[in-house]
Amino acid sequence: MANHSLLLLGLLSLLLLLRSVSPSDLTLPPGATFPSTQAEKLIRGLNLFPRDAVPTAASAGADEPKRIVEREFKIPGLLGSEGVSVKELGHHAGYYRLSHSHDARMFYFFFESRSSKDDPVVIWLTGGPGCSSELAVFYENGPFKIADNLSLVWNEYGWDKASNLIFVDQPTGTGFSYSSDKRDLRHDETGVSNDLYDFLQAFFKEHPQFTKNDFYITGESYAGHYIPAFASRVHQGNKAKDGIHINLKGFAIGNGLTDPAIQYKAYTDYALDMGIIKEPDYTRINKLMPACELAIKLCGTSGKAACLASYLVCNNIFNSIMKIAGNTNYYDIRKQCEGSLCYDFSNMEKFLKQKTVRDALGVGDIEFVSCSPSVYQAMLTDWMRNLEVGIPALLEDGVKMLIYAGEYDLICNWLGNSRWVHSMEWSGQQHFVNSPTLSFEVDNKEAGQTKSHGPLAFLKVHNAGHMVPMDQPKAALEMLKRWTGGKLAGPSSRPENMISAV
């Protein structure tokens, strides 16, 4: 009890100390174990060693006359199996000069649908915060994958088979996006969502033929923060008739971090259920929970300095589990990290360094930053905020939401996601809670379990970790098709045991 009181007293002292500090001045203390050990391990695990993410603007056309500069591109070695030209496919890469910035440019890919130009327009956001969407382009749901010889091969299950697909490098400093001014680093969801909204306005002005199409926002991991804020910004812009009307139909979050208060509490339950920790560990680690809950409460939804304190306090829970888990890959607990590497995405780094590729994309000599420590640090005051709060208003207005999660991910596990979805207060909450769990079938085999009511759907994906489109590409494409088509569970679905929400 004494230790518990001292922990709370220390937390309150830290909060008082931080109250006078501006979020833009906050950096992570050198002794803090979660970012310097765990997050850095992610960056190292991806075999990514980026330098600071504030390159100069000299080589990427700082004086372009238009807000958006785009080119169709053809990468050598891409064509073959599809039997159509890039011109017919419509592969685009471009830069958007951010409207409300000092000198920021947002890089993006746009892949027109391989099936029909009338397919929905889908935008994908990778999380981090600060990890490039090229990770998804080449390893998850993009049109192609990188072979060992650095040539491209077609992805049979790319999401461009069912949508007109946009990938963006955001926030500023991520991927090929850049600024010469450090003031353009974003610290909260207001800045992130405003940049993305401004980009969409410019994108649809450049491609007016797609404004009539249904529009969906998708992404994973820390995009569990980005996506609700972005969806709300689009919805508000539509209501205010602010620029081009965007035909927003829904948003989907894969293995996301959305409501930290609920999701952090699920860590020990998930770890115990999956055999990562034992009962004595469970009891001991749960003693850290009261301080975490208090810290999150003080953080609230404001994103102020108190949120940094809650980040440091609450991640002791995750750290304690990982000390026991050892070398387990916390993105897929079926696997071990090989040495200091959990995943090897080094072929992407090599591929994007090639001059022919850079010339095709029009990025000049801008450094590609796969996962940016600068962006990560800048968003620390945003980490523990609850982004669930804006979702009920979207549901009430008929905007669809899908939360999906691979069952073997620890860090944004399905249990925590299921709990916050079930706990969310909206007019259909009780109907959703009482709805049956159905089998999500692909090729007449159960690929997951889903439940839904009205605009809300939840899907637990079998045999997948944090990156569902990478681990189960066919199921992920089927998920997108059925969800945007209005019926996630197929016609052969049958009632199953209820997905655990307690």
C-alpha positions in Angstrom: 0.0 0.0 0.0 2.9 2.4 0.9 4.5 1.7 -2.5 1.2 2.4 -4.2 0.8 5.7 -2.4 4.4 6.7 -3.3 3.7 5.9 -6.9 0.6 8.1 -7.0 2.4 10.9 -5.2 5.3 10.7 -7.7 2.8 10.8 -10.5 1.1 13.9 -9.2 4.5 15.6 -8.7 5.4 14.8 -12.3 2.2 16.2 -13.5 2.7 19.5 -11.6 6.2 19.8 -13.0 4.9 19.3 -16.6 2.0 21.7 -16.4 4.1 24.7 -17.4 5.8 22.9 -20.3 4.6 23.4 -23.9 3.9 20.2 -25.7 6.2 21.3 -28.5 9.1 21.4 -26.0 8.5 18.0 -24.6 11.0 15.3 -25.3 11.3 11.8 -23.9 13.5 11.5 -20.8 16.6 9.4 -21.6 15.8 6.9 -18.9 12.3 6.2 -20.1 12.2 2.5 -21.1 9.2 2.2 -23.4 10.3 4.4 -26.3 14.0 3.9 -26.0 13.7 0.2 -25.6 10.4 -0.9 -27.1 9.7 1.7 -29.8 13.3 1.8 -30.9 13.2 -2.0 -31.0 10.3 -1.6 -33.5 12.4 0.7 -35.7 15.4 -1.7 -35.4 13.1 -4.7 -35.8 12.0 -3.3 -39.2 15.7 -2.9 -40.0 15.2 0.8 -40.3 17.8 3.3 -39.0 16.4 6.7 -40.1 18.1 10.0 -39.4 16.2 13.0 -38.1 13.1 13.7 -40.2 13.6 17.3 -41.2 15.3 17.2 -44.7 15.8 20.4 -46.7 13.4 21.4 -49.4 16.0 22.0 -52.1 15.6 18.9 -54.2 11.9 18.3 -54.2 10.6 21.4 -56.0 9.8 24.0 -53.3 8.6 26.5 -55.9 6.0 24.4 -57.7 3.2 26.7 -58.9 0.4 24.3 -57.9 -0.6 23.0 -54.4 -0.5 19.4 -55.8 2.1 18.1 -58.2 1.4 14.6 -59.5 2.8 12.3 -62.2 1.9 9.0 -63.6 4.7 6.6 -63.1 6.1 3.3 -64.3 8.6 1.4 -62.3 10.9 -0.9 -64.4 10.1 -4.6 -64.1 6.5 -4.0 -62.9 4.5 -5.1 -65.9 4.0 -8.7 -67.0 1.3 -10.7 -65.2 -1.5 -8.2 -65.4 -1.2 -7.7 -69.2 -2.2 -4.1 -69.1 -0.2 -0.9 -69.2 0.4 1.5 -66.4 -1.4 4.2 -68.4 -4.5 2.0 -68.3 -4.0 1.2 -64.6 -3.4 4.8 -63.5 -0.5 4.7 -61.0 0.3 8.1 -59.7 2.7 9.6 -57.2 2.8 13.2 -56.1 3.4 15.9 -53.5 0.9 18.2 -51.9 2.1 21.5 -50.5 0.3 21.7 -47.1 -1.9 24.8 -46.9 -1.4 25.6 -43.3 2.3 25.0 -42.9 5.6 26.8 -43.2 7.3 24.6 -45.8 5.7 21.1 -45.7 5.1 18.7 -48.5 3.0 15.5 -48.2 4.0 12.6 -50.5 1.3 10.2 -51.7 0.6 7.3 -54.0 -2.7 6.9 -55.9 -3.5 3.6 -57.6 -6.7 3.5 -59.7 -8.7 0.4 -59.3 -7.8 -2.7 -61.4 -11.5 -3.6 -61.6 -13.6 -0.5 -62.1 -13.1 3.3 -61.8 -16.5 3.3 -60.1 -15.1 1.4 -57.1 -14.9 3.3 -53.8 -12.0 5.6 -53.1 -10.1 4.3 -50.1 -7.3 6.1 -48.3 -4.8 4.1 -46.1 -3.0 5.6 -43.1 -0.1 3.7 -41.5 0.5 4.3 -37.8 3.7 4.6 -35.7 3.2 7.4 -35.1 5.7 8.3 -37.9 5.9 5.1 -40.0 5.6 5.4 -43.7 2.6 4.1 -45.7 5.1 2.5 -48.1 5.3 -0.3 -45.5 1.7 -1.1 -46.5 2.2 -0.4 -50.2 5.0 -3.0 -50.5 4.2 -5.5 -47.7 0.4 -5.4 -47.0 -2.3 -4.2 -49.4 -0.6 -2.3 -52.2 -0.7 -3.4 -55.9 2.6 -5.1 -55.8 5.3 -6.6 -53.5 9.1 -6.5 -53.6 10.9 -9.7 -54.6 14.2 -10.7 -53.2 15.9 -9.5 -56.4 14.3 -6.0 -55.8 11.9 -6.4 -58.8 8.2 -5.9 -58.2 5.6 -8.6 -58.5 1.8 -8.1 -58.6 0.0 -8.6 -55.3 -3.0 -10.8 -56.1 -4.8 -9.4 -53.1 -4.0 -5.7 -53.4 -6.8 -3.5 -52.2 -6.7 -1.7 -55.6 -8.6 -4.8 -56.9 -11.6 -3.4 -55.1 -10.9 0.3 -54.7 -9.2 3.3 -56.0 -6.4 3.4 -53.4 -4.5 6.3 -51.8 -1.5 5.9 -49.5 -0.1 9.0 -47.8 3.1 9.6 -45.9 2.0 11.6 -42.8 2.5 13.4 -40.5 5.1 15.7 -41.9 8.6 14.1 -41.6 7.3 10.6 -42.4 8.4 8.6 -45.5 9.1 11.0 -48.4 7.0 13.8 -46.8 9.3 16.6 -45.6 9.7 20.2 -44.4 12.7 22.5 -44.0 11.0 24.0 -40.9 10.7 22.1 -37.6 7.6 24.0 -36.8 5.7 21.8 -39.3 6.0 18.8 -37.0 2.5 17.9 -35.7 1.7 17.3 -32.0 -2.0 16.5 -32.0 -4.9 15.1 -34.1 -6.1 18.6 -34.9 -3.0 19.3 -37.0 -2.9 15.8 -38.5 -6.6 15.8 -39.5 -6.5 19.3 -40.9 -3.5 18.4 -43.1 -5.3 15.3 -44.4 -8.5 17.2 -45.0 -6.6 19.9 -47.0 -4.9 17.1 -49.0 -8.2 15.5 -49.9 -9.6 18.8 -51.1 -6.6 19.2 -53.4 -6.7 15.5 -54.5 -10.4 15.7 -55.5 -9.8 19.0 -57.3 -7.0 17.2 -59.3 -9.3 14.1 -59.8 -12.9 15.4 -60.1 -14.1 12.3 -61.7 -13.8 10.5 -58.4 -15.8 12.9 -56.3 -19.0 10.9 -56.9 -17.4 7.7 -55.6 -18.0 6.4 -52.1 -15.1 7.3 -49.8 -13.6 5.2 -47.0 -10.8 5.9 -44.5 -8.7 2.9 -43.5 -5.4 2.2 -41.6 -3.9 0.4 -38.7 -2.1 0.7 -35.3 -1.6 4.4 -34.3 -4.1 5.2 -37.1 -6.6 4.3 -34.4 -6.0 7.9 -33.3 -5.7 9.4 -36.8 -8.7 7.9 -38.3 -11.5 9.0 -35.9 -10.2 12.5 -35.9 -9.8 12.6 -39.7 -13.3 11.1 -40.2 -14.8 13.7 -37.9 -13.0 16.5 -39.8 -14.3 15.2 -43.2 -17.8 14.9 -41.8 -17.7 18.4 -40.3 -16.3 19.8 -43.6 -19.2 18.3 -45.4 -21.8 19.7 -43.0 -20.3 23.1 -43.3 -20.1 22.8 -47.1 -16.4 23.6 -46.7 -15.0 23.0 -50.2 -15.6 19.9 -52.3 -18.1 17.5 -50.8 -16.4 14.2 -49.9 -18.7 11.2 -50.1 -17.7 9.7 -46.7 -19.3 6.3 -46.2 -17.2 4.8 -43.4 -13.9 4.2 -41.7 -12.0 1.0 -40.7 -9.3 0.6 -38.1 -7.0 -2.5 -37.9 -5.3 -3.4 -34.6 -5.6 0.2 -33.6 -5.0 2.3 -30.4 -8.1 4.3 -29.9 -9.2 4.2 -26.2 -6.1 3.7 -24.1 -7.9 3.6 -20.8 -9.7 0.4 -21.8 -7.0 -1.0 -24.0 -4.1 -0.8 -21.5 -6.3 -2.5 -18.9 -6.7 -5.4 -21.4 -2.9 -6.1 -21.7 -2.6 -8.3 -18.6 -5.9 -10.2 -19.5 -4.7 -10.9 -23.0 -1.2 -11.9 -21.9 -2.6 -14.3 -19.3 -5.2 -15.8 -21.7 -2.4 -16.4 -24.3 0.0 -17.9 -21.8 2.5 -15.0 -22.0 2.4 -14.4 -18.3 1.2 -16.5 -15.3 -1.2 -15.8 -12.5 1.4 -14.4 -10.1 2.7 -12.1 -12.8 -0.9 -11.0 -13.6 -1.5 -10.1 -10.0 1.8 -8.2 -9.6 1.5 -6.2 -12.9 -2.1 -5.3 -12.2 -0.9 -3.3 -9.2 0.4 -0.7 -11.7 -3.1 -0.2 -13.0 -4.5 2.4 -10.5 -1.7 4.8 -11.2 -2.2 4.3 -15.0 -6.0 4.9 -14.7 -5.4 8.1 -12.7 -2.8 9.4 -15.2 -5.1 8.8 -18.1 -7.9 10.5 -16.3 -5.7 13.6 -15.8 -4.7 13.4 -19.5 -8.3 13.4 -20.6 -8.8 14.4 -24.2 -6.8 17.6 -24.2 -3.4 16.3 -25.3 -1.5 18.5 -22.8 1.6 17.8 -20.9 -0.2 15.5 -18.4 -0.6 13.1 -21.3 3.2 12.6 -21.4 3.2 11.6 -17.8 0.4 9.1 -18.4 2.3 7.7 -21.4 5.3 7.0 -19.1 3.3 5.6 -16.3 1.0 3.3 -18.3 3.7 1.8 -20.5 5.2 0.3 -17.3 2.4 -2.3 -17.7 3.5 -3.2 -21.3 7.2 -3.2 -20.3 6.5 -5.5 -17.4 4.8 -8.0 -19.7 7.6 -7.8 -22.3 10.3 -8.5 -19.6 8.6 -11.8 -19.1 7.9 -12.4 -22.8 11.5 -11.8 -23.7 12.2 -12.1 -27.4 8.6 -12.6 -28.3 7.4 -10.5 -31.3 4.8 -8.3 -29.7 3.2 -7.8 -33.1 2.7 -11.5 -33.6 3.2 -13.6 -30.4 3.5 -16.8 -32.5 7.0 -15.5 -33.6 10.3 -14.7 -32.0 12.3 -11.6 -33.0 15.4 -12.8 -34.8 18.2 -11.3 -32.8 17.4 -7.6 -32.7 15.1 -7.9 -35.7 11.4 -8.6 -35.5 10.6 -8.0 -39.2 12.9 -7.4 -42.1 11.7 -4.8 -44.4 15.2 -3.9 -45.7 14.3 -4.7 -49.3 11.9 -1.7 -49.3 14.8 0.6 -48.2 17.0 -0.8 -50.9 14.3 -0.5 -53.5 13.5 3.1 -52.7 17.2 4.1 -52.8 17.4 3.1 -56.5 17.8 6.1 -58.8 15.4 4.7 -61.4 12.7 4.3 -58.7 13.3 7.8 -57.3 13.2 9.3 -60.8 10.0 7.5 -61.6 8.4 8.8 -58.3 9.8 12.3 -58.7 11.3 12.5 -55.2 14.8 13.6 -56.1 17.3 13.0 -53.4 14.9 13.5 -50.4 15.8 11.0 -47.7 13.2 8.3 -47.2 12.3 8.0 -43.5 10.6 4.7 -42.8 9.8 5.3 -39.2 10.6 8.8 -37.9 11.8 9.3 -34.3 11.1 13.0 -34.7 7.4 12.4 -35.5 7.2 9.8 -32.8 8.5 12.2 -30.2 6.4 15.1 -31.4 3.2 13.0 -30.9 3.9 11.8 -27.4 1.4 14.2 -25.8 -1.3 12.7 -28.1 -0.6 9.0 -27.3 -2.9 8.5 -24.3 -5.8 10.6 -25.5 -9.1 8.9 -26.0 -10.2 9.2 -29.6 -13.4 7.1 -29.1 -15.2 10.2 -27.9 -15.9 11.5 -31.4 -17.1 8.3 -32.9 -20.7 8.0 -31.6 -21.7 11.2 -33.4 -20.4 9.7 -36.7 -22.4 6.5 -36.1 -25.5 8.4 -35.3 -25.2 10.1 -38.7 -24.9 6.8 -40.4 -21.1 6.8 -41.1 -20.0 3.1 -40.9 -17.2 1.9 -38.7 -15.3 -1.4 -38.8 -12.8 -2.4 -36.1 -10.8 -5.4 -37.1 -7.9 -7.1 -35.3 -5.6 -10.1 -35.8 -5.8 -12.5 -32.9 -2.1 -12.9 -32.3 -1.2 -9.2 -31.9 -0.2 -8.2 -28.3 0.4 -4.4 -28.6 -3.0 -3.5 -30.0 -4.7 -6.7 -29.2 -8.2 -7.8 -30.3 -9.4 -8.1 -26.7 -8.8 -4.4 -25.8 -10.3 -3.4 -29.1 -13.4 -5.5 -28.6 -13.8 -4.0 -25.1 -13.8 -0.4 -26.1 -16.1 -1.1 -29.0 -18.6 -2.9 -26.7 -18.3 -0.1 -24.1 -18.9 2.8 -26.5 -22.1 4.6 -25.7 -24.4 5.3 -28.6 -28.0 4.6 -29.5 -27.3 1.1 -30.9 -24.9 0.0 -28.1 -27.2 -2.5 -26.5 -28.3 -4.0 -29.8 -24.7 -4.4 -30.8 -23.7 -6.0 -27.5 -26.6 -8.5 -27.8 -26.0 -9.2 -31.5 -24.8 -12.7 -32.4 -21.2 -13.5 -33.3 -21.1 -14.9 -36.9 -18.5 -16.7 -38.8 -16.5 -14.7 -41.3 -15.8 -17.3 -44.0 -13.3 -17.2 -46.9 -13.2 -20.2 -49.3 -15.8 -22.0 -47.1 -13.4 -21.9 -44.1 -13.8 -19.7 -41.0 -11.3 -16.8 -41.3 -12.6 -14.9 -38.4 -15.6 -14.0 -36.2 -17.7 -10.9 -36.6 -20.6 -9.1 -35.0 -22.4 -6.0 -36.1 -25.4 -3.8 -35.7 -26.3 -0.9 -37.9 -23.2 1.1 -38.9 -20.9 -0.7 -36.4 -19.0 -3.9 -37.1 -16.2 -5.8 -35.3 -14.1 -8.5 -36.8 -11.5 -10.8 -35.1 -9.2 -12.2 -37.7 -7.8 -15.7 -37.3 -4.2 -16.6 -37.9 -3.1 -12.9 -38.1 -1.0 -10.6 -36.0 -0.8 -6.8 -36.1 -0.6 -6.5 -39.9 -3.7 -8.3 -41.0 -3.3 -7.6 -44.8 0.2 -9.0 -44.6 -0.6 -12.1 -42.7 -4.0 -12.9 -44.3 -4.1 -11.0 -47.6 -7.0 -12.8 -49.1 -9.2 -12.5 -46.0 -8.3 -8.8 -45.8 -9.3 -8.1 -49.4 -12.6 -10.1 -48.8 -13.2 -8.0 -45.7 -12.8 -4.8 -47.7 -15.1 -6.0 -50.5 -17.8 -7.2 -48.2 -17.7 -4.3 -45.8 -17.8 -1.6 -48.5 -20.5 -3.7 -50.2 -22.7 -3.6 -47.1 -22.4 -7.1 -45.6 -19.3 -8.2 -43.8 -20.4 -11.7 -42.8 -21.0 -13.7 -45.9 -24.3 -15.5 -46.8 -23.0 -18.8 -45.4 -22.4 -17.2 -41.9 -23.7 -19.1 -38.9 -24.0 -18.1 -35.2 -21.0 -18.8 -33.0 -20.1 -18.3 -29.4 -20.1 -14.6 -28.5 -16.8 -12.8 -28.9 -15.5 -12.1 -25.4 -15.9 -8.5 -24.3 -15.3 -8.9 -20.6 
